[in-house]
Amino acid sequence: MAEPTEPPAPAVTPALQHEELAATFTNDSAMMIAFERALETKRGADALFQDPFAEAMAGPKGAMLSDLFGGGSAHFGLPDWPNFHKTWTAVRTRFIDDQIQKYAGSGLQQLVNLGAGMDTRAYRLEAYKAFPNGCFDVDMASVNREKRIIFEEVLQNPAPKCKLATIDLDFLGERRLQQELAEAGFAAEKPSLFVAEGLIMYLGPEGKFKLISDVSAVAAPGSVWVLQFLDPSEGPAAETPQAKHGLTEDEARKALTENGWRDLTFWKFGEEGLNFDRFPLDKFKPCAGFSFAVAVKA
Protein backbone atom coordinates (compact mmCIF):
# COMPACT_ATOMS: atom_id res chain seq x y z
CA MET A 1 0.00 0.00 0.00
CA ALA A 2 1.32 3.42 -0.84
CA GLU A 3 1.42 6.36 1.34
CA PRO A 4 -2.36 6.23 1.01
CA THR A 5 -3.13 9.27 3.05
CA GLU A 6 -6.56 10.82 3.17
CA PRO A 7 -8.29 10.47 -0.20
CA PRO A 8 -9.54 13.35 -2.33
CA ALA A 9 -13.13 13.25 -1.12
CA PRO A 10 -15.03 14.74 1.80
CA ALA A 11 -15.81 11.31 3.23
CA VAL A 12 -13.50 8.71 4.70
CA THR A 13 -12.70 6.39 1.82
CA PRO A 14 -13.64 2.72 2.34
CA ALA A 15 -10.78 0.30 2.76
CA LEU A 16 -8.89 -0.71 -0.33
CA GLN A 17 -9.35 -4.42 -0.77
CA HIS A 18 -6.55 -5.42 -3.13
CA GLU A 19 -3.77 -3.97 -5.20
CA GLU A 20 -5.65 -3.85 -8.51
CA LEU A 21 -8.28 -1.50 -7.08
CA ALA A 22 -5.83 0.42 -4.94
CA ALA A 23 -3.09 1.22 -7.44
CA THR A 24 -4.60 4.31 -9.07
CA PHE A 25 -5.82 5.77 -5.79
CA THR A 26 -2.61 5.24 -3.91
CA ASN A 27 -0.45 6.71 -6.66
CA ASP A 28 -2.63 9.80 -6.80
CA SER A 29 -2.82 10.18 -3.02
CA ALA A 30 0.95 9.98 -2.72
CA MET A 31 1.20 12.78 -5.29
CA MET A 32 -1.17 14.92 -3.21
CA ILE A 33 1.02 14.55 -0.14
CA ALA A 34 4.13 15.34 -2.19
CA PHE A 35 2.44 18.47 -3.54
CA GLU A 36 1.55 19.62 -0.03
CA ARG A 37 5.11 18.98 1.15
CA ALA A 38 6.38 21.05 -1.77
CA LEU A 39 4.05 23.89 -0.74
CA GLU A 40 5.45 23.82 2.79
CA THR A 41 9.02 23.77 1.49
CA LYS A 42 8.33 26.94 -0.51
CA ARG A 43 7.47 28.84 2.68
CA GLY A 44 11.20 29.28 3.11
CA ALA A 45 12.37 30.35 6.55
CA ASP A 46 8.90 29.74 8.00
CA ALA A 47 8.71 26.15 6.71
CA LEU A 48 8.48 23.28 9.17
CA PHE A 49 10.85 21.23 6.99
CA GLN A 50 12.65 21.29 3.65
CA ASP A 51 11.90 18.60 1.08
CA PRO A 52 13.73 19.50 -2.15
CA PHE A 53 12.42 16.37 -3.89
CA ALA A 54 8.71 16.82 -3.16
CA GLU A 55 7.85 18.97 -6.16
CA ALA A 56 9.16 16.37 -8.59
CA MET A 57 7.20 13.67 -6.77
CA ALA A 58 3.91 15.59 -6.93
CA GLY A 59 3.24 14.96 -10.60
CA PRO A 60 0.38 16.61 -12.49
CA LYS A 61 -2.44 15.63 -10.10
CA GLY A 62 -1.11 16.72 -6.73
CA ALA A 63 -2.48 20.26 -6.72
CA MET A 64 -5.92 19.28 -7.97
CA LEU A 65 -6.33 16.52 -5.41
CA SER A 66 -5.16 18.74 -2.57
CA ASP A 67 -7.69 21.44 -3.41
CA LEU A 68 -10.46 18.90 -3.84
CA PHE A 69 -9.76 17.28 -0.50
CA GLY A 70 -9.85 20.67 1.19
CA GLY A 71 -13.54 20.80 0.40
CA GLY A 72 -14.16 18.05 2.94
CA SER A 73 -13.06 20.02 6.00
CA ALA A 74 -16.50 19.91 7.64
CA HIS A 75 -16.44 16.12 7.56
CA PHE A 76 -13.58 16.20 10.05
CA GLY A 77 -15.16 18.82 12.28
CA LEU A 78 -13.07 21.61 10.74
CA PRO A 79 -15.64 23.62 8.72
CA ASP A 80 -14.56 26.57 6.58
CA TRP A 81 -10.88 25.64 6.77
CA PRO A 82 -10.08 24.68 3.15
CA ASN A 83 -6.35 24.48 3.84
CA PHE A 84 -6.72 22.09 6.76
CA HIS A 85 -5.15 19.14 4.96
CA LYS A 86 -2.24 21.17 3.64
CA THR A 87 -1.61 22.21 7.24
CA TRP A 88 -2.01 18.65 8.49
CA THR A 89 0.51 17.33 5.98
CA ALA A 90 3.06 19.92 7.09
CA VAL A 91 2.47 19.16 10.78
CA ARG A 92 2.55 15.38 10.46
CA THR A 93 5.65 15.48 8.28
CA ARG A 94 7.50 17.58 10.85
CA PHE A 95 6.22 15.38 13.69
CA ILE A 96 7.63 12.24 12.06
CA ASP A 97 10.86 14.01 11.15
CA ASP A 98 11.27 14.95 14.81
CA GLN A 99 10.55 11.40 15.98
CA ILE A 100 13.19 10.05 13.60
CA GLN A 101 15.67 12.65 14.84
CA LYS A 102 14.81 11.71 18.43
CA TYR A 103 15.42 7.98 18.03
CA ALA A 104 18.32 8.09 15.58
CA GLY A 105 21.50 7.17 17.43
CA SER A 106 19.56 5.67 20.36
CA GLY A 107 20.54 2.11 19.54
CA LEU A 108 17.91 1.38 16.92
CA GLN A 109 19.66 -0.38 14.05
CA GLN A 110 17.29 0.09 11.10
CA LEU A 111 14.23 2.01 9.96
CA VAL A 112 11.17 0.51 8.26
CA ASN A 113 8.92 2.96 6.40
CA LEU A 114 5.55 1.25 5.92
CA GLY A 115 3.48 2.61 3.04
CA ALA A 116 6.34 4.88 2.02
CA GLY A 117 4.62 6.34 -1.04
CA MET A 118 6.53 9.31 -2.46
CA ASP A 119 8.28 9.94 0.86
CA THR A 120 11.90 11.11 0.47
CA ARG A 121 13.16 11.16 4.06
CA ALA A 122 15.91 8.65 3.25
CA TYR A 123 17.34 11.26 0.89
CA ARG A 124 16.84 14.45 2.91
CA LEU A 125 17.30 13.61 6.61
CA GLU A 126 20.85 13.36 7.91
CA ALA A 127 19.48 11.32 10.83
CA TYR A 128 19.20 8.30 8.54
CA LYS A 129 22.98 7.94 8.73
CA ALA A 130 22.51 6.76 12.32
CA PHE A 131 20.81 3.50 11.26
CA PRO A 132 23.68 1.07 10.56
CA ASN A 133 21.50 -1.55 8.86
CA GLY A 134 19.82 1.08 6.73
CA CYS A 135 16.24 1.81 5.75
CA PHE A 136 13.51 -0.35 4.22
CA ASP A 137 10.82 1.47 2.24
CA VAL A 138 7.76 -0.78 1.87
CA ASP A 139 4.94 -0.15 -0.57
CA MET A 140 2.96 -1.55 -3.48
CA ALA A 141 4.95 -2.38 -6.60
CA SER A 142 3.01 0.15 -8.69
CA VAL A 143 3.96 2.99 -6.36
CA ASN A 144 7.58 1.92 -6.01
CA ARG A 145 7.90 1.71 -9.78
CA GLU A 146 6.63 5.24 -10.35
CA LYS A 147 8.82 6.63 -7.58
CA ARG A 148 11.88 4.90 -9.03
CA ILE A 149 11.23 6.42 -12.46
CA ILE A 150 11.05 9.92 -10.98
CA PHE A 151 14.29 9.44 -9.07
CA GLU A 152 16.06 8.08 -12.14
CA GLU A 153 14.71 10.26 -14.93
CA VAL A 154 13.84 13.54 -13.19
CA LEU A 155 16.08 13.76 -10.14
CA GLN A 156 19.10 12.02 -11.68
CA ASN A 157 19.56 9.41 -8.97
CA PRO A 158 20.51 11.34 -5.81
CA ALA A 159 22.24 9.25 -3.17
CA PRO A 160 20.28 8.25 -0.04
CA LYS A 161 21.71 9.04 3.38
CA CYS A 162 22.02 5.34 4.24
CA LYS A 163 21.66 1.91 2.69
CA LEU A 164 18.14 1.79 1.26
CA ALA A 165 16.09 -1.24 0.24
CA THR A 166 12.76 -0.84 -1.56
CA ILE A 167 10.27 -3.65 -0.92
CA ASP A 168 7.17 -4.42 -2.98
CA LEU A 169 4.31 -5.56 -0.76
CA ASP A 170 0.51 -5.57 -0.80
CA PHE A 171 -0.28 -5.25 2.91
CA LEU A 172 -3.55 -7.12 2.38
CA GLY A 173 -1.97 -9.94 0.41
CA GLU A 174 -0.98 -13.41 1.56
CA ARG A 175 2.75 -12.74 1.64
CA ARG A 176 3.85 -11.42 5.01
CA LEU A 177 5.94 -8.41 5.89
CA GLN A 178 8.29 -10.72 7.78
CA GLN A 179 9.16 -12.67 4.62
CA GLU A 180 9.76 -9.61 2.47
CA LEU A 181 11.92 -7.85 5.06
CA ALA A 182 14.04 -10.95 5.65
CA GLU A 183 14.78 -11.31 1.94
CA ALA A 184 15.85 -7.65 1.81
CA GLY A 185 18.41 -7.97 4.61
CA PHE A 186 16.35 -6.87 7.61
CA ALA A 187 17.90 -8.02 10.90
CA ALA A 188 14.92 -9.29 12.89
CA GLU A 189 16.93 -9.69 16.08
CA LYS A 190 17.87 -6.00 16.19
CA PRO A 191 15.66 -3.16 17.45
CA SER A 192 14.12 -1.02 14.72
CA LEU A 193 12.20 2.18 14.16
CA PHE A 194 8.90 1.57 12.34
CA VAL A 195 6.97 4.42 10.72
CA ALA A 196 3.43 3.96 9.37
CA GLU A 197 2.16 7.23 7.91
CA GLY A 198 -1.26 7.37 6.25
CA LEU A 199 -1.62 3.60 5.93
CA ILE A 200 -3.61 1.78 8.57
CA MET A 201 -6.91 3.59 7.91
CA TYR A 202 -7.01 2.08 4.43
CA LEU A 203 -6.56 -1.56 5.34
CA GLY A 204 -10.12 -2.28 6.46
CA PRO A 205 -11.67 -3.73 9.63
CA GLU A 206 -9.45 -6.82 9.51
CA GLY A 207 -6.44 -5.41 7.71
CA LYS A 208 -5.76 -2.75 10.32
CA PHE A 209 -5.26 -5.42 12.96
CA LYS A 210 -3.28 -7.58 10.53
CA LEU A 211 -0.82 -4.70 10.15
CA ILE A 212 -0.38 -4.43 13.91
CA SER A 213 0.16 -8.18 14.13
CA ASP A 214 2.59 -8.25 11.20
CA VAL A 215 4.72 -5.39 12.53
CA SER A 216 4.70 -6.84 16.04
CA ALA A 217 5.97 -10.16 14.67
CA VAL A 218 9.12 -8.55 13.25
CA ALA A 219 9.76 -5.96 15.97
CA ALA A 220 12.57 -6.92 18.34
CA PRO A 221 12.40 -5.76 21.96
CA GLY A 222 13.24 -2.08 22.21
CA SER A 223 11.82 -1.27 18.79
CA VAL A 224 9.77 1.92 18.42
CA TRP A 225 6.65 2.38 16.29
CA VAL A 226 5.41 5.78 15.10
CA LEU A 227 1.85 5.11 13.92
CA GLN A 228 -0.53 7.59 12.33
CA PHE A 229 -4.18 6.59 12.55
CA LEU A 230 -7.67 7.97 11.98
CA ASP A 231 -9.81 7.98 15.12
CA PRO A 232 -13.45 8.25 13.99
CA SER A 233 -14.91 8.39 17.49
CA GLU A 234 -15.33 12.17 17.49
CA GLY A 235 -17.00 14.60 15.12
CA PRO A 236 -19.09 13.97 11.98
CA ALA A 237 -16.91 11.05 10.85
CA ALA A 238 -18.29 8.96 13.71
CA GLU A 239 -21.70 8.88 12.01
CA THR A 240 -20.50 7.49 8.67
CA PRO A 241 -20.53 3.82 7.62
CA GLN A 242 -16.81 4.08 6.94
CA ALA A 243 -16.05 4.71 10.63
CA LYS A 244 -15.33 1.00 11.04
CA HIS A 245 -12.26 1.44 8.86
CA GLY A 246 -10.72 3.83 11.38
CA LEU A 247 -9.01 2.95 14.64
CA THR A 248 -10.09 4.56 17.89
CA GLU A 249 -7.52 5.37 20.53
CA ASP A 250 -8.99 2.67 22.76
CA GLU A 251 -8.73 0.11 19.95
CA ALA A 252 -5.18 1.16 19.20
CA ARG A 253 -4.18 0.97 22.86
CA LYS A 254 -5.74 -2.48 23.28
CA ALA A 255 -4.30 -3.95 20.06
CA LEU A 256 -0.81 -2.58 20.63
CA THR A 257 -0.73 -3.68 24.26
CA GLU A 258 -1.94 -7.18 23.40
CA ASN A 259 0.83 -7.42 20.80
CA GLY A 260 3.58 -6.55 23.27
CA TRP A 261 3.91 -2.76 22.97
CA ARG A 262 4.30 -0.50 25.99
CA ASP A 263 5.00 3.15 26.88
CA LEU A 264 2.20 4.27 24.57
CA THR A 265 1.81 8.00 23.92
CA PHE A 266 -1.02 9.53 21.88
CA TRP A 267 -1.52 12.87 20.13
CA LYS A 268 -4.41 14.51 18.28
CA PHE A 269 -3.92 17.14 15.58
CA GLY A 270 -3.90 20.44 17.44
CA GLU A 271 -2.60 19.16 20.77
CA GLU A 272 0.77 20.28 22.08
CA GLY A 273 3.43 18.43 20.12
CA LEU A 274 1.21 18.02 17.06
CA ASN A 275 0.43 21.58 16.00
CA PHE A 276 3.68 23.60 15.67
CA ASP A 277 1.57 26.76 16.08
CA ARG A 278 -0.30 25.97 12.86
CA PHE A 279 -3.60 24.69 14.32
CA PRO A 280 -6.24 27.39 15.05
CA LEU A 281 -7.15 26.42 18.60
CA ASP A 282 -9.24 29.58 18.86
CA LYS A 283 -11.63 28.06 16.29
CA PHE A 284 -11.45 24.29 16.70
CA LYS A 285 -10.71 21.71 19.33
CA PRO A 286 -7.97 19.14 18.55
CA CYS A 287 -9.04 16.72 15.84
CA ALA A 288 -8.96 12.99 16.64
CA GLY A 289 -9.39 12.15 12.97
CA PHE A 290 -5.70 12.89 12.58
CA SER A 291 -3.86 11.13 15.39
CA PHE A 292 -0.52 9.54 16.22
CA ALA A 293 0.65 6.88 18.63
CA VAL A 294 4.24 6.13 19.57
CA ALA A 295 4.99 2.84 21.31
CA VAL A 296 7.99 0.75 22.42
CA LYS A 297 8.17 -3.04 21.99
CA ALA A 298 8.58 -4.89 25.27
C-alpha positions in Angstrom: 0.0 0.0 0.0 1.3 3.4 -0.8 1.4 6.4 1.3 -2.4 6.2 1.0 -3.1 9.3 3.0 -6.6 10.8 3.2 -8.3 10.5 -0.2 -9.5 13.3 -2.3 -13.1 13.3 -1.1 -15.0 14.7 1.8 -15.8 11.3 3.2 -13.5 8.7 4.7 -12.7 6.4 1.8 -13.6 2.7 2.3 -10.8 0.3 2.8 -8.9 -0.7 -0.3 -9.3 -4.4 -0.8 -6.5 -5.4 -3.1 -3.8 -4.0 -5.2 -5.7 -3.8 -8.5 -8.3 -1.5 -7.1 -5.8 0.4 -4.9 -3.1 1.2 -7.4 -4.6 4.3 -9.1 -5.8 5.8 -5.8 -2.6 5.2 -3.9 -0.4 6.7 -6.7 -2.6 9.8 -6.8 -2.8 10.2 -3.0 0.9 10.0 -2.7 1.2 12.8 -5.3 -1.2 14.9 -3.2 1.0 14.5 -0.1 4.1 15.3 -2.2 2.4 18.5 -3.5 1.6 19.6 0.0 5.1 19.0 1.1 6.4 21.0 -1.8 4.1 23.9 -0.7 5.5 23.8 2.8 9.0 23.8 1.5 8.3 26.9 -0.5 7.5 28.8 2.7 11.2 29.3 3.1 12.4 30.3 6.6 8.9 29.7 8.0 8.7 26.2 6.7 8.5 23.3 9.2 10.9 21.2 7.0 12.6 21.3 3.7 11.9 18.6 1.1 13.7 19.5 -2.1 12.4 16.4 -3.9 8.7 16.8 -3.2 7.8 19.0 -6.2 9.2 16.4 -8.6 7.2 13.7 -6.8 3.9 15.6 -6.9 3.2 15.0 -10.6 0.4 16.6 -12.5 -2.4 15.6 -10.1 -1.1 16.7 -6.7 -2.5 20.3 -6.7 -5.9 19.3 -8.0 -6.3 16.5 -5.4 -5.2 18.7 -2.6 -7.7 21.4 -3.4 -10.5 18.9 -3.8 -9.8 17.3 -0.5 -9.8 20.7 1.2 -13.5 20.8 0.4 -14.2 18.1 2.9 -13.1 20.0 6.0 -16.5 19.9 7.6 -16.4 16.1 7.6 -13.6 16.2 10.1 -15.2 18.8 12.3 -13.1 21.6 10.7 -15.6 23.6 8.7 -14.6 26.6 6.6 -10.9 25.6 6.8 -10.1 24.7 3.2 -6.4 24.5 3.8 -6.7 22.1 6.8 -5.1 19.1 5.0 -2.2 21.2 3.6 -1.6 22.2 7.2 -2.0 18.6 8.5 0.5 17.3 6.0 3.1 19.9 7.1 2.5 19.2 10.8 2.5 15.4 10.5 5.7 15.5 8.3 7.5 17.6 10.9 6.2 15.4 13.7 7.6 12.2 12.1 10.9 14.0 11.2 11.3 14.9 14.8 10.6 11.4 16.0 13.2 10.1 13.6 15.7 12.6 14.8 14.8 11.7 18.4 15.4 8.0 18.0 18.3 8.1 15.6 21.5 7.2 17.4 19.6 5.7 20.4 20.5 2.1 19.5 17.9 1.4 16.9 19.7 -0.4 14.0 17.3 0.1 11.1 14.2 2.0 10.0 11.2 0.5 8.3 8.9 3.0 6.4 5.6 1.2 5.9 3.5 2.6 3.0 6.3 4.9 2.0 4.6 6.3 -1.0 6.5 9.3 -2.5 8.3 9.9 0.9 11.9 11.1 0.5 13.2 11.2 4.1 15.9 8.7 3.2 17.3 11.3 0.9 16.8 14.4 2.9 17.3 13.6 6.6 20.9 13.4 7.9 19.5 11.3 10.8 19.2 8.3 8.5 23.0 7.9 8.7 22.5 6.8 12.3 20.8 3.5 11.3 23.7 1.1 10.6 21.5 -1.5 8.9 19.8 1.1 6.7 16.2 1.8 5.8 13.5 -0.4 4.2 10.8 1.5 2.2 7.8 -0.8 1.9 4.9 -0.1 -0.6 3.0 -1.6 -3.5 4.9 -2.4 -6.6 3.0 0.2 -8.7 4.0 3.0 -6.4 7.6 1.9 -6.0 7.9 1.7 -9.8 6.6 5.2 -10.3 8.8 6.6 -7.6 11.9 4.9 -9.0 11.2 6.4 -12.5 11.0 9.9 -11.0 14.3 9.4 -9.1 16.1 8.1 -12.1 14.7 10.3 -14.9 13.8 13.5 -13.2 16.1 13.8 -10.1 19.1 12.0 -11.7 19.6 9.4 -9.0 20.5 11.3 -5.8 22.2 9.3 -3.2 20.3 8.2 0.0 21.7 9.0 3.4 22.0 5.3 4.2 21.7 1.9 2.7 18.1 1.8 1.3 16.1 -1.2 0.2 12.8 -0.8 -1.6 10.3 -3.6 -0.9 7.2 -4.4 -3.0 4.3 -5.6 -0.8 0.5 -5.6 -0.8 -0.3 -5.2 2.9 -3.6 -7.1 2.4 -2.0 -9.9 0.4 -1.0 -13.4 1.6 2.8 -12.7 1.6 3.8 -11.4 5.0 5.9 -8.4 5.9 8.3 -10.7 7.8 9.2 -12.7 4.6 9.8 -9.6 2.5 11.9 -7.9 5.1 14.0 -11.0 5.6 14.8 -11.3 1.9 15.9 -7.6 1.8 18.4 -8.0 4.6 16.4 -6.9 7.6 17.9 -8.0 10.9 14.9 -9.3 12.9 16.9 -9.7 16.1 17.9 -6.0 16.2 15.7 -3.2 17.4 14.1 -1.0 14.7 12.2 2.2 14.2 8.9 1.6 12.3 7.0 4.4 10.7 3.4 4.0 9.4 2.2 7.2 7.9 -1.3 7.4 6.3 -1.6 3.6 5.9 -3.6 1.8 8.6 -6.9 3.6 7.9 -7.0 2.1 4.4 -6.6 -1.6 5.3 -10.1 -2.3 6.5 -11.7 -3.7 9.6 -9.5 -6.8 9.5 -6.4 -5.4 7.7 -5.8 -2.8 10.3 -5.3 -5.4 13.0 -3.3 -7.6 10.5 -0.8 -4.7 10.1 -0.4 -4.4 13.9 0.2 -8.2 14.1 2.6 -8.2 11.2 4.7 -5.4 12.5 4.7 -6.8 16.0 6.0 -10.2 14.7 9.1 -8.5 13.2 9.8 -6.0 16.0 12.6 -6.9 18.3 12.4 -5.8 22.0 13.2 -2.1 22.2 11.8 -1.3 18.8 9.8 1.9 18.4 6.7 2.4 16.3 5.4 5.8 15.1 1.9 5.1 13.9 -0.5 7.6 12.3 -4.2 6.6 12.5 -7.7 8.0 12.0 -9.8 8.0 15.1 -13.4 8.3 14.0 -14.9 8.4 17.5 -15.3 12.2 17.5 -17.0 14.6 15.1 -19.1 14.0 12.0 -16.9 11.0 10.8 -18.3 9.0 13.7 -21.7 8.9 12.0 -20.5 7.5 8.7 -20.5 3.8 7.6 -16.8 4.1 6.9 -16.0 4.7 10.6 -15.3 1.0 11.0 -12.3 1.4 8.9 -10.7 3.8 11.4 -9.0 3.0 14.6 -10.1 4.6 17.9 -7.5 5.4 20.5 -9.0 2.7 22.8 -8.7 0.1 20.0 -5.2 1.2 19.2 -4.2 1.0 22.9 -5.7 -2.5 23.3 -4.3 -4.0 20.1 -0.8 -2.6 20.6 -0.7 -3.7 24.3 -1.9 -7.2 23.4 0.8 -7.4 20.8 3.6 -6.6 23.3 3.9 -2.8 23.0 4.3 -0.5 26.0 5.0 3.1 26.9 2.2 4.3 24.6 1.8 8.0 23.9 -1.0 9.5 21.9 -1.5 12.9 20.1 -4.4 14.5 18.3 -3.9 17.1 15.6 -3.9 20.4 17.4 -2.6 19.2 20.8 0.8 20.3 22.1 3.4 18.4 20.1 1.2 18.0 17.1 0.4 21.6 16.0 3.7 23.6 15.7 1.6 26.8 16.1 -0.3 26.0 12.9 -3.6 24.7 14.3 -6.2 27.4 15.0 -7.1 26.4 18.6 -9.2 29.6 18.9 -11.6 28.1 16.3 -11.5 24.3 16.7 -10.7 21.7 19.3 -8.0 19.1 18.5 -9.0 16.7 15.8 -9.0 13.0 16.6 -9.4 12.1 13.0 -5.7 12.9 12.6 -3.9 11.1 15.4 -0.5 9.5 16.2 0.6 6.9 18.6 4.2 6.1 19.6 5.0 2.8 21.3 8.0 0.7 22.4 8.2 -3.0 22.0 8.6 -4.9 25.3 
